[in-house]
């Protein structure tokens, strides 16, 4: 859906839904564990960073984050 957009569209902010790439419903911590990302790394961060560069905008996207033993809906 976003592939048709470019810098010339003058997008300022791109906001995606909460947990857009993983889905939201998990039965327990083990179910979500494979999808946890460390802030500033991982496939969600990479995708958002690439879109931000390509479109010249800010990108906001919720993702499951891991920091040490803690998990967050970031």
C-alpha positions in Angstrom: 0.0 0.0 0.0 2.8 2.4 0.8 4.9 1.5 -2.3 2.9 4.1 -4.4 4.1 7.0 -2.1 7.4 8.9 -2.4 9.1 12.0 -1.1 7.0 14.1 -3.5 3.9 13.2 -1.5 5.1 15.3 1.4 4.1 12.9 4.1 5.1 14.3 7.5 4.0 11.4 9.8 3.3 7.8 9.1 1.5 6.0 11.9 0.8 2.3 11.9 -1.3 0.4 14.3 -0.2 -1.3 17.5 1.7 -4.5 16.8 1.0 -4.2 13.1 3.6 -6.8 12.0 3.0 -9.4 14.7 -0.7 -9.3 15.5 -2.0 -8.5 18.9 -3.4 -11.6 20.5 -1.0 -14.0 22.1 -1.9 -16.7 24.6 1.2 -16.3 26.8 4.7 -15.0 27.0 6.1 -18.0 25.1 3.8 -17.2 22.1 5.2 -13.7 21.7 8.8 -14.5 22.6 10.0 -15.1 19.0 8.7 -11.6 18.0 10.3 -9.6 20.7 12.8 -7.0 19.5 15.4 -4.9 21.3 14.8 -1.1 20.8 16.7 0.3 17.9 17.2 -3.1 16.2 15.2 -5.8 14.5 12.9 -6.1 11.5 10.3 -3.6 12.7 12.9 -0.9 13.4 14.6 -1.6 10.1 11.3 -1.3 8.2 10.3 1.9 9.9 13.8 3.4 9.4 13.8 2.6 5.7 10.3 4.1 5.2 11.3 7.2 7.2 14.3 7.7 4.9 12.4 6.9 1.7 9.5 9.2 2.5 11.3 11.8 4.5 8.9 11.5 7.4 8.6 10.3 11.0 7.3 6.7 11.4 5.5 5.4 14.5 4.8 1.7 14.8 3.9 -0.4 17.9 6.0 -3.5 18.4 6.8 -6.1 21.1 10.0 -5.0 22.8 12.4 -6.9 25.0 14.7 -5.2 27.5 16.6 -7.8 29.6 14.0 -10.1 31.1 11.1 -7.6 30.7 8.7 -7.4 27.8 6.8 -4.3 26.6 4.2 -3.3 24.1 6.2 -0.4 22.8 
